[in-house]
Amino acid sequence: MPDKIMLIIKCAKCNSKIFKYEKAGKGRVLNCWFDRIKKDYSVTEDENKKCKCGSVIGTIGIKGVKMKQGTFTESGTRVN
C-alpha cells in the first residue's frame, strides 16, 4: 500500500487554505481527486476552482480538480 500524506494546499498568492487533501504515493500534485479532498475551502466558479482572493487554482474535471502548477503551495504529514 502506498504511503499516504495529509496535505494542506494553500494559495501561492495570499497563503489562504484551499484544500485539506489525502495524497497517496510520491510525486507532485497534478490532480486533486474528489474522494480524497477531506476539506474544501475553495470557491467554485463555472469550471474553475479559485481561492477566495480570486486566483484560479485549477479546473474541475469529471473525477477531480486538475491543478494549475505554480498557483499553490503544499505542506503535509504522513498518515497511516
PyMOL commands that place a pseudoatom at each C-alpha (Angstrom):
pseudoatom trace, name=CA, resn=MET, resi=1, chain=A, elem=C, hetatm=0, pos=[0.000, 0.000, 0.000]
pseudoatom trace, name=CA, resn=PRO, resi=2, chain=A, elem=C, hetatm=0, pos=[1.462, 3.404, -0.951]
pseudoatom trace, name=CA, resn=ASP, resi=3, chain=A, elem=C, hetatm=0, pos=[2.318, 5.986, 1.668]
pseudoatom trace, name=CA, resn=LYS, resi=4, chain=A, elem=C, hetatm=0, pos=[-0.473, 8.423, 2.437]
pseudoatom trace, name=CA, resn=ILE, resi=5, chain=A, elem=C, hetatm=0, pos=[0.214, 12.054, 3.213]
pseudoatom trace, name=CA, resn=MET, resi=6, chain=A, elem=C, hetatm=0, pos=[-2.297, 14.590, 4.527]
pseudoatom trace, name=CA, resn=LEU, resi=7, chain=A, elem=C, hetatm=0, pos=[-1.575, 17.827, 2.662]
pseudoatom trace, name=CA, resn=ILE, resi=8, chain=A, elem=C, hetatm=0, pos=[-2.692, 21.357, 3.317]
pseudoatom trace, name=CA, resn=ILE, resi=9, chain=A, elem=C, hetatm=0, pos=[-2.830, 23.042, -0.083]
pseudoatom trace, name=CA, resn=LYS, resi=10, chain=A, elem=C, hetatm=0, pos=[-2.622, 26.846, 0.075]
pseudoatom trace, name=CA, resn=CYS, resi=11, chain=A, elem=C, hetatm=0, pos=[-2.822, 29.694, -2.419]
pseudoatom trace, name=CA, resn=ALA, resi=12, chain=A, elem=C, hetatm=0, pos=[0.634, 30.869, -3.514]
pseudoatom trace, name=CA, resn=LYS, resi=13, chain=A, elem=C, hetatm=0, pos=[-0.646, 34.442, -3.822]
pseudoatom trace, name=CA, resn=CYS, resi=14, chain=A, elem=C, hetatm=0, pos=[-2.387, 35.061, -0.466]
pseudoatom trace, name=CA, resn=ASN, resi=15, chain=A, elem=C, hetatm=0, pos=[-1.464, 31.906, 1.534]
pseudoatom trace, name=CA, resn=SER, resi=16, chain=A, elem=C, hetatm=0, pos=[-5.116, 31.017, 2.287]
pseudoatom trace, name=CA, resn=LYS, resi=17, chain=A, elem=C, hetatm=0, pos=[-6.087, 27.365, 2.672]
pseudoatom trace, name=CA, resn=ILE, resi=18, chain=A, elem=C, hetatm=0, pos=[-7.662, 25.761, -0.408]
pseudoatom trace, name=CA, resn=PHE, resi=19, chain=A, elem=C, hetatm=0, pos=[-7.873, 22.027, 0.368]
pseudoatom trace, name=CA, resn=LYS, resi=20, chain=A, elem=C, hetatm=0, pos=[-7.097, 19.510, 3.035]
pseudoatom trace, name=CA, resn=TYR, resi=21, chain=A, elem=C, hetatm=0, pos=[-6.126, 16.610, 0.776]
pseudoatom trace, name=CA, resn=GLU, resi=22, chain=A, elem=C, hetatm=0, pos=[-5.057, 12.994, 1.321]
pseudoatom trace, name=CA, resn=LYS, resi=23, chain=A, elem=C, hetatm=0, pos=[-2.327, 12.202, -1.199]
pseudoatom trace, name=CA, resn=ALA, resi=24, chain=A, elem=C, hetatm=0, pos=[-1.294, 8.624, -1.982]
pseudoatom trace, name=CA, resn=GLY, resi=25, chain=A, elem=C, hetatm=0, pos=[2.200, 7.915, -3.251]
pseudoatom trace, name=CA, resn=LYS, resi=26, chain=A, elem=C, hetatm=0, pos=[5.103, 10.109, -4.219]
pseudoatom trace, name=CA, resn=GLY, resi=27, chain=A, elem=C, hetatm=0, pos=[5.448, 12.914, -6.715]
pseudoatom trace, name=CA, resn=ARG, resi=28, chain=A, elem=C, hetatm=0, pos=[3.852, 16.237, -7.496]
pseudoatom trace, name=CA, resn=VAL, resi=29, chain=A, elem=C, hetatm=0, pos=[0.210, 17.150, -7.024]
pseudoatom trace, name=CA, resn=LEU, resi=30, chain=A, elem=C, hetatm=0, pos=[-1.190, 17.222, -10.551]
pseudoatom trace, name=CA, resn=ASN, resi=31, chain=A, elem=C, hetatm=0, pos=[-4.818, 16.400, -9.729]
pseudoatom trace, name=CA, resn=CYS, resi=32, chain=A, elem=C, hetatm=0, pos=[-6.880, 16.507, -6.560]
pseudoatom trace, name=CA, resn=TRP, resi=33, chain=A, elem=C, hetatm=0, pos=[-9.392, 13.668, -6.714]
pseudoatom trace, name=CA, resn=PHE, resi=34, chain=A, elem=C, hetatm=0, pos=[-12.799, 14.494, -5.193]
pseudoatom trace, name=CA, resn=ASP, resi=35, chain=A, elem=C, hetatm=0, pos=[-12.863, 11.393, -2.966]
pseudoatom trace, name=CA, resn=ARG, resi=36, chain=A, elem=C, hetatm=0, pos=[-9.524, 12.396, -1.375]
pseudoatom trace, name=CA, resn=ILE, resi=37, chain=A, elem=C, hetatm=0, pos=[-10.433, 16.043, -0.652]
pseudoatom trace, name=CA, resn=LYS, resi=38, chain=A, elem=C, hetatm=0, pos=[-11.239, 15.994, 3.059]
pseudoatom trace, name=CA, resn=LYS, resi=39, chain=A, elem=C, hetatm=0, pos=[-11.994, 19.713, 3.472]
pseudoatom trace, name=CA, resn=ASP, resi=40, chain=A, elem=C, hetatm=0, pos=[-12.662, 22.254, 0.712]
pseudoatom trace, name=CA, resn=TYR, resi=41, chain=A, elem=C, hetatm=0, pos=[-12.089, 25.957, 1.411]
pseudoatom trace, name=CA, resn=SER, resi=42, chain=A, elem=C, hetatm=0, pos=[-12.121, 26.996, -2.268]
pseudoatom trace, name=CA, resn=VAL, resi=43, chain=A, elem=C, hetatm=0, pos=[-14.646, 28.885, -4.371]
pseudoatom trace, name=CA, resn=THR, resi=44, chain=A, elem=C, hetatm=0, pos=[-16.217, 27.200, -7.409]
pseudoatom trace, name=CA, resn=GLU, resi=45, chain=A, elem=C, hetatm=0, pos=[-16.930, 29.446, -10.393]
pseudoatom trace, name=CA, resn=ASP, resi=46, chain=A, elem=C, hetatm=0, pos=[-18.041, 27.831, -13.677]
pseudoatom trace, name=CA, resn=GLU, resi=47, chain=A, elem=C, hetatm=0, pos=[-15.477, 25.041, -14.221]
pseudoatom trace, name=CA, resn=ASN, resi=48, chain=A, elem=C, hetatm=0, pos=[-12.745, 26.736, -12.174]
pseudoatom trace, name=CA, resn=LYS, resi=49, chain=A, elem=C, hetatm=0, pos=[-11.649, 26.262, -8.574]
pseudoatom trace, name=CA, resn=LYS, resi=50, chain=A, elem=C, hetatm=0, pos=[-10.480, 29.549, -7.100]
pseudoatom trace, name=CA, resn=CYS, resi=51, chain=A, elem=C, hetatm=0, pos=[-9.030, 30.875, -3.904]
pseudoatom trace, name=CA, resn=LYS, resi=52, chain=A, elem=C, hetatm=0, pos=[-11.094, 33.464, -2.055]
pseudoatom trace, name=CA, resn=CYS, resi=53, chain=A, elem=C, hetatm=0, pos=[-8.624, 36.097, -3.363]
pseudoatom trace, name=CA, resn=GLY, resi=54, chain=A, elem=C, hetatm=0, pos=[-9.743, 35.235, -6.924]
pseudoatom trace, name=CA, resn=SER, resi=55, chain=A, elem=C, hetatm=0, pos=[-6.659, 33.321, -8.081]
pseudoatom trace, name=CA, resn=VAL, resi=56, chain=A, elem=C, hetatm=0, pos=[-7.544, 30.320, -10.289]
pseudoatom trace, name=CA, resn=ILE, resi=57, chain=A, elem=C, hetatm=0, pos=[-6.056, 27.179, -8.720]
pseudoatom trace, name=CA, resn=GLY, resi=58, chain=A, elem=C, hetatm=0, pos=[-7.361, 24.551, -11.136]
pseudoatom trace, name=CA, resn=THR, resi=59, chain=A, elem=C, hetatm=0, pos=[-10.132, 23.359, -13.431]
pseudoatom trace, name=CA, resn=ILE, resi=60, chain=A, elem=C, hetatm=0, pos=[-12.885, 20.930, -12.474]
pseudoatom trace, name=CA, resn=GLY, resi=61, chain=A, elem=C, hetatm=0, pos=[-13.000, 17.623, -14.323]
pseudoatom trace, name=CA, resn=ILE, resi=62, chain=A, elem=C, hetatm=0, pos=[-15.168, 14.532, -14.001]
pseudoatom trace, name=CA, resn=LYS, resi=63, chain=A, elem=C, hetatm=0, pos=[-13.203, 12.883, -11.176]
pseudoatom trace, name=CA, resn=GLY, resi=64, chain=A, elem=C, hetatm=0, pos=[-11.307, 15.787, -9.649]
pseudoatom trace, name=CA, resn=VAL, resi=65, chain=A, elem=C, hetatm=0, pos=[-9.560, 19.121, -9.982]
pseudoatom trace, name=CA, resn=LYS, resi=66, chain=A, elem=C, hetatm=0, pos=[-6.681, 19.477, -12.461]
pseudoatom trace, name=CA, resn=MET, resi=67, chain=A, elem=C, hetatm=0, pos=[-4.299, 21.711, -10.543]
pseudoatom trace, name=CA, resn=LYS, resi=68, chain=A, elem=C, hetatm=0, pos=[-2.595, 24.689, -12.190]
pseudoatom trace, name=CA, resn=GLN, resi=69, chain=A, elem=C, hetatm=0, pos=[1.104, 24.432, -11.308]
pseudoatom trace, name=CA, resn=GLY, resi=70, chain=A, elem=C, hetatm=0, pos=[2.670, 27.451, -9.621]
pseudoatom trace, name=CA, resn=THR, resi=71, chain=A, elem=C, hetatm=0, pos=[-0.610, 28.742, -8.142]
pseudoatom trace, name=CA, resn=PHE, resi=72, chain=A, elem=C, hetatm=0, pos=[-0.461, 26.742, -4.909]
pseudoatom trace, name=CA, resn=THR, resi=73, chain=A, elem=C, hetatm=0, pos=[1.886, 25.533, -2.207]
pseudoatom trace, name=CA, resn=GLU, resi=74, chain=A, elem=C, hetatm=0, pos=[1.627, 22.378, -0.138]
pseudoatom trace, name=CA, resn=SER, resi=75, chain=A, elem=C, hetatm=0, pos=[2.771, 21.095, 3.224]
pseudoatom trace, name=CA, resn=GLY, resi=76, chain=A, elem=C, hetatm=0, pos=[1.922, 17.855, 4.915]
pseudoatom trace, name=CA, resn=THR, resi=77, chain=A, elem=C, hetatm=0, pos=[2.484, 14.968, 7.238]
pseudoatom trace, name=CA, resn=ARG, resi=78, chain=A, elem=C, hetatm=0, pos=[2.459, 11.208, 6.713]
pseudoatom trace, name=CA, resn=VAL, resi=79, chain=A, elem=C, hetatm=0, pos=[-0.640, 9.333, 7.957]
pseudoatom trace, name=CA, resn=ASN, resi=80, chain=A, elem=C, hetatm=0, pos=[-1.020, 5.583, 8.485]
for i in range(1, 80): cmd.bond("trace and resi %d" % i, "trace and resi %d" % (i + 1))
show_as sticks, trace
zoom trace
